[in-house]
Amino acid sequence: MIVKLSRIIKYGLSGFLRNGWLAASTIGIMILALVVFEGLILFNVVAKGAVQSLQDKIDISVYFKSNVAEDSILNIKQSLEGLSEVKSVDYISRDQALINFKQAHANEPVITQTLDQLDENPLLASLNVKANDPRNYDTIAQYLEQPTFSDLIDKVTYAENQTVIDRLVALVDTIRNGGALLTSFLAFLAVMITFNTIRLAIYSNSEQISIMRLVGASNNFIRGPFIVEGIIYGIVAGILSFLVLIPATNFLSPYITKFIPEVNLQTYFSAHFVALLLYQLLFGIGLGIISSVVAIRRYLHV
């Protein structure tokens, strides 16, 4: 069994080396597909970090009328915390709002002096609501529009942030879907090219296959080298595409971190080095096996 397997691997490797330019073009297309596939994984990391970063900066502020009791505000806070869409709710009293406002405008003496001259605190108590997902803000805003809250709430700032939130969600979805389509297209292209490479290999070895049949070689022994050839394509493409990604990630990481401080792509790549390499190899081997099996079933009648 070991001898038989070693011969299958030997013949598969021989076929891979013999096909020269065909092998190079096949591996080239597979590398493109694998780079886009891994790039899509890394993009999801960046997109998730971008969304998280924006979520930390964007929230819904719910301002209450000046005559609303603190207990009523805390009851609404508790009801919001019970929603699955809500990540956190922070209560800011009128006094705390005034302190925060003064700290924010500490370098503007005119504003500070004006506030000191007022007999009453002009700021309103509020709740700052953060959602688990940007898509959830619309649901939260609708919840706050119910009639029972209309006499308590003065203003909800969702409309002011809605455009930014919607644009971010649309951008992330568009890029993610576009990346998935590009990966699918290149994977299909890689399968077709590998398929044609294996088909040509079958044609070029037709005489050898006939001799193997005559001497009683099993069907699996005849098919094996072509599957091994497809696997070799996948392994080589997986390793080369990963080697391409290493300098690309190192180059892009500082720019991404500059734009999104919460995301360090280089650190993520280093921490998940083995897993990402395995993804590349598995995807590449899968492409090679699928195209080899399809070509064998169609053109190798054994």
N, C-alpha and C positions, 0 to 999 in steps of 0.2 A: 504493500500500500504506500509506504514511504517512497520507495523507488518510483512507483507510478506517478505519485504527486510531484516528485522532484523533476521528472521528465516533462510533465505538463507545464510546470513553471519554467523549465529551461526552454521549451519550444515557444511558450508565450513571450519570454524575454527576447528570444531570437527573432520572432516576428516583429516585436516592437522596434528592435534595432535595425531590422532590414528595411522598414518602411520609411526611414529618413524624413524627407520633407513632409510627407503625409502626417507623420507623428508630430512634427513640429507645429504644423498648422492646427491640428486637433488640440494639442496641448495649449496653444496660444488662445484659442477660443474658450477652452475650458478655464483658463486662467482669468479671462475677462469675466466669465460667469461667476467664478468663485470670489473674485475681488469685489464684485457688486454684491454678492450674497453676504460676505463678511462686512462690507461697508454698510449694508442695511442693518446688520446687528449693531454696529458701532453708532450708526445714526440714531437708532432707537435709544441708545444710552444717552446720546447728546440731547435728543428731543425730550426725553424724560427729565433730564437735568434742567433743560430750558423751561419746560412746563412747571417743574417744581420751583425753579427760581422765580418765575413770574407769579406763581401762586403765593409765594411768600411776600410779594410786593403788592399784589392786587387782592382786594377784598370788597365785600359789600358793607358799607357803613349805614346803619339804621339810626336815624336821629329821632328822638322822642320830644313831644311837646313839653314845654317848661313846667306844666302843672301835673305831669304824670309822676305818680309815686314810684319810689325806687323798687318796692316790692313787685309792682306790675312789670317793671322792666326786667327784673330778675326772673319772673315767671316766664316771660317771652324768651329770655336767654335759655332757660331750662328746656322749653319746648323746642327751640332750635337745635340744641345739643342732642335731642332725641332723634333728629333726622339723620338718615344714613348718608345723605349727601354732604353733611356738614363735618368739617375737620375740627374746627375750634371756634369758640365764641368768646370774645373779650369785652368786658363791660368797662366803659369809661364814664365816670360820673362827671357832673358839671364842674365840680371843683378840680378834678384831675384834668379835664379838658382845658381849663383855664391855665393850669400849671404847664401843661404840654405846649400850649399856644405861646405862653411867655418865653419858654425855653427855646422854642423854634424861632422866635423873633427877638432874641436877646440883644442882637446887634442893631435893632431898629428902635431907637429910643422914642420916636414919635408914637409908634403903636403902643409901646409899653406905658407911656404917660397917659395916653388916651384911655386905656383900660383902667388905669388907677383912678381916673376921675369919674368913672361910671359908678353909680350907686348899686347896680345889680350886675351879676355875672350874665353876660349876653350869650354865652355858649350853652349848647344843649347836651344832655346826656346821650350816649350812643352805645351801640353794640357793633363791634367789628367782626364780621363773619367771614371765615375762610372755608372754601369748599375742598372736598377731596379731589375733585376733577373740575377743570374750567367749564366743562359742559353742564355742571350741576348748578351754576349760578342762576341760570334762568329758572330752574325749579324752585330754588330758595327764594328768589324774588317773587315768584307767583305765590308761594306760601305766605309771604309777608303782606300780600295784597288782599288777604281775606278780610271780610267786613268787620270781624271782631277786633282787628288791630287798627282800623281806620281812625278811631278816636284817640289813639295813643301815639301813633307814628306821625311824625312831621314830614320826614323825607327819607327815601331809600336811594342810595347813589349807584344802583346797578346800571342805570341807563348811561351814566358817565363813563363806565368802564366796559360796557357791552361791546363796543366796536373793537377795542384792543383784544378782549377775550375771544371774540368770534374770529378775528383775523388770525390770532395765534393758532386756534384749533384748526381752522381751514388750512393754514400753511403746513402744520405738522401732518395732517391727514393727507394733503396733496403730495408732499414729498415722500411720505411713507408708502402711499399707494403707488406713486410713480416708481419708487425703488423696487417694490415688489413686482410690478409689471416688467421692469427692465431685467430683473433677475430671472423671471420666468422666461422672457424672450431669449436671453443669452443661454439659459439652461437648455431650452429647446434647440437652439442653434448648436450648442455643444453636443447634444445627443445626436442630432442629425449628422454632424461632421464625423463624430466618432463612429456612428452607424455606417457611414460611407467608407470610412477607413477600414473597418472590420470587413465590410463587404468586399472591398478590393483585395484585402488580405486573403479572404476565402477564395476569390477567383485566381489570385496569383499562386495559391497553394493547392489548386484543384488536382493537379497530378499527384502531389504528395498525399492528399486526402484519399485519392483512389487507391494508391498503393497501401495505405494504412488499412483501408477497408478489406483489400485482398488478403492481407496477412492476419485479419481477424481482430483488429483493434476495436475496442468498445466505443459506443457512441459518445460516452462521457469523456473518453480519452481524446477523441477527435475534437469535441467541442471545447474541452478544458483550456487549451492554449489561447483560444480567441477571447475567452472570458478573462483569463489572466492578463492578456494584452490590454483589455479595457480597464482592468484594475490598475495596471501600471500607469496608463494614461492619467487616471484619477489621482493616484498617489503623487506622481511627478507634478501635475498641475496644482494639487493641493499644497505641496511644499513650496513650489515657486511662487504661487499667489500669496502665501503667508509671508514669504521673504520680501515680497513687494510691499505688503502692508506695514511691515515694521518701520522702515524709514518714512513712509507716508504718514503713519500715525505720529511718529516723533516730530515730523515737520508741522503737522496741523495742530497738534496738541496745544502749543503756546497761544496760538491765535484763538482757539476755541475757549481756552481758559480766560483769555483776556476779555472775550465777549460774554462768557458765562463762567464766573469765578467758581461756582459750585461744581463744575465738571472738569476733571483732569483725565483726559482720554489716555494719556501715557500711563498713568497710575492704574487705570482700569485695565488697559491692555496687558500690563505686566502682571497684575493680580490674577487675570484670567487667561494667561498665556497658553497653558496646556489645554484648557477647555476650548478656546478659539481655534487652536491648531487641530484638535480632534474634530470640531465642526467642519473645518475645511476639508480634512481628509475623508470624513464620512460622506460629505456632499459630493466630493470629487469621485470617490470610489462608487458611490451610488449612480452618478451620471455614467461612469464607464461601464458598470455592470448592466444597467438598463439598455444602453445602446448596443452593447455586445450581444445580449440575449435576444433583442429584437432582430438584429442582423442575422444571427445564427438561425433563429426560427424561420426567417424568411428565405435565406439563401443557402443554408447548409442542410441539405436533406439527408439526414442520417437517422 
